[in-house]
Amino acid sequence: MQNTLKLIIFSFLVSLLAACVYKRDLPQGNLITPDMVSQLQPGMSRQQVVQVMGSPLMYNAFDDASWNYVYRLKDADDNITEKQVSLVFNGNQLADIQTSGDIDANVHGQQRDAPASAAAAGPGEAISPMGSPTSNPEGGAADPTL
């Protein structure tokens, strides 16, 4: 009888622990905040856009004039927030800004790390992949592909 009671109590405790599953938020893509989008202005250079938004998540393989920033957040309660900013360039100048999704949606206080430090870099500096400023005497981004 004691062994049966111990087995029942043990089974009950195991079932209680099984119900305690930790789920975390799953962010994917480029963090997009209303402040970032409000800083975008037609006529900005590609380097200025990278300082504000960071590197785009997707480049259009057939047309390098389009940059897409996509953000998706699946929170612990399985609520999904999706945002997208599409930028079109005419040469090196930003020509068109299109947004979709709820740009003003709360992102649970997340902060973007690398692009924020890029904004802190002075003129003629860019942020290396390790997060430290690199100098470019021509005043543009250090990445030659930009």
Secondary structure, 3 states (H helix, E strand, C coil): CHHHHHHHHHHHHHHHHHCCCCCCCEEEECCCCHHHHHHCCCCCEHHHHHHHHCCCCEECCCCCCEEEEEEEEECCCCCEEEEEEEEEEECCEEEEEEEEECCCCCCCCCCCCHHHHHHHCCCCEEECCCCCEEECCCCCCCCCCC
